[in-house]
Amino acid sequence: MKRDAEELLKELCPDLTITKNMKEWVQRAEQVVAKTTQSRDIFPVVDHTQGEGPWIYDLKGNQYLDVTAGVAVRALGIRNPVVKDFEQRISDYLRQVPGHDFDLIPQILLAERLTSITPGDHAKEVFFTTSGGRAVESALKSVMDNSHRFRFVAFRPAFHGRTGYTLALTASKHIQKNFFPQGLDVIRGPYPYCFRCPFKQEEKTCNLECIDYLRDSIEYGGTDIAAIVLEPICGEGGIIPAPVKWFKEIRKLADELDTKIISDEIQAGLGRTGKWWSIEHGGIVPEYICTAKALGGGFPFGAAIGPKPLFTDYSRHSETFGAEPYVSLLSLSVLRTIESDGLLDNATKRGRQLIKGLTEIQESSNIIGDVRGRGLMCAVEIVTDKTTNTYDPKKRHAVINNAVNKQRLWILGAGRSSIRFIPPLNITAEQIDIALERFGKAVKSVK
Ligand SMILES: Cc1ncc(COP(=O)(O)O)c(C=O)c1O
């Protein structure tokens, strides 16, 4: 930890003795910080004062190559010089002036920018939020407000957040849902998880039986659908890209039902897959797009972009901290950097390199059943062995543990048995090679 950072901590907590003993900090956290998603058995305490690009450090000064980008948040890596300089230039600007209550130039410009990169000729509006779940929640409320329909279609697996309404759509792990009541009426369809096709089809034999099944579910469950909510690449559920032909059928179904499509791009959007929005790979236009994570350049920020008017009147929906000028300007700077630095193209090229390297590792490993992804949103699925392809969360845990604690490669799980690679969009070819080398070693020692 940097010296001036230690001094600041002592100033704020005068009785503090600073220790670099990570076990001690983990124990202290265990006492007072609620459990969230990641196992405290694996991940060391991160030094909050150091890091650059895709590199992060633990309290002891060990350096890690981070291919998670803070779960797809740091699209430009840590302390990207452009954003850092920009942050300094705007450090005196007003904060705590929520864009929702008053019109502000930065918010207006950002809304114009976001609508201009969003597909479709329909007139659009933007509602700004402070998280991904709230962005999806806002789109759901917008659809209900305008259509007076309250039934939604969502998929399995799917992750759309953990707030009241969005948790009803989420079906990623039972642990996220058990004993929380359902806030919305949801008709569930099977996600096109082709590696584990519930209809036992392969690419050549597939007739999109999953769409037929969904049609039946709607026929029995109610056709008054407010919206079909989908992730073009199922993220938390295992980084599963839907096949291109699936999107056209979903659009057809939505049109038949006179319903909307909400594309949840919280993780996959803003250039991660090599296009601004991952649904563009499917060649269809959704009515709504939800974004967050990368949008705020590291600050909590999200947005629902949808047909005008999003809400039928004042006070139908709002959020105290939405679209403050500071974060709106930072967001504009992130979008401009993605464009000016050619990061959509970089995501496509580095993504191809990553998939090629992971496929080579798969060839010499018996525990990688599948390699998949689009752009810089890739995954491997860990299995007991390649003949049965049985999910193997224990082996996955061992691979992640090896990667983080022996190879100093910071990776995360996704779904029941997968490991995800979602590095910053500006990752270099050399850094991808380092990640592949480290990952290969981490996999090799797990039998
Ligand atoms: C696809 C998707 N939707 C929604 C969310 C919820 O976002 P947040 O945690 O910011 O509420 C996430 C978070 O990982 C996500 O990946």
The ligand as an SDF file (V2000), in Angstrom:
LIG
                    3D

 16 16  0  0  0  0  0  0  0  0999 V2000
  -26.6620   -9.2520  -17.3210 C   0  0  0  0  0  0  0  0  0  0  0  0
  -26.7520   -8.5780  -15.9830 C   0  0  0  0  0  0  0  0  0  0  0  0
  -27.8600   -7.9250  -15.6580 N   0  0  0  0  0  0  0  0  0  0  0  0
  -27.9910   -7.2710  -14.4790 C   0  0  0  0  0  0  0  0  0  0  0  0
  -26.9790   -7.2910  -13.5510 C   0  0  0  0  0  0  0  0  0  0  0  0
  -27.1440   -6.5730  -12.2380 C   0  0  0  0  0  0  0  0  0  0  0  0
  -26.2800   -5.4970  -12.1450 O   0  0  0  0  0  0  0  0  0  0  0  0
  -25.9650   -4.8020  -10.7290 P   0  0  0  0  0  0  0  0  0  0  0  0
  -25.1690   -5.7820   -9.9320 O   0  0  0  0  0  0  0  0  0  0  0  0
  -25.2080   -3.5710  -11.0800 O   0  0  0  0  0  0  0  0  0  0  0  0
  -27.2860   -4.5020  -10.1150 O   0  0  0  0  0  0  0  0  0  0  0  0
  -25.7860   -7.9660  -13.8490 C   0  0  0  0  0  0  0  0  0  0  0  0
  -24.6890   -8.0190  -12.8730 C   0  0  0  0  0  0  0  0  0  0  0  0
  -23.7670   -8.7780  -12.9550 O   0  0  0  0  0  0  0  0  0  0  0  0
  -25.6640   -8.6220  -15.0930 C   0  0  0  0  0  0  0  0  0  0  0  0
  -24.5530   -9.2850  -15.4380 O   0  0  0  0  0  0  0  0  0  0  0  0
  1  2  1  0
  2  3  1  0
  2 15  2  0
  3  4  2  0
  4  5  1  0
  5  6  1  0
  5 12  2  0
  6  7  1  0
  7  8  1  0
  8  9  2  0
  8 10  1  0
  8 11  1  0
 12 13  1  0
 12 15  1  0
 13 14  2  0
 15 16  1  0
M  END
$$$$
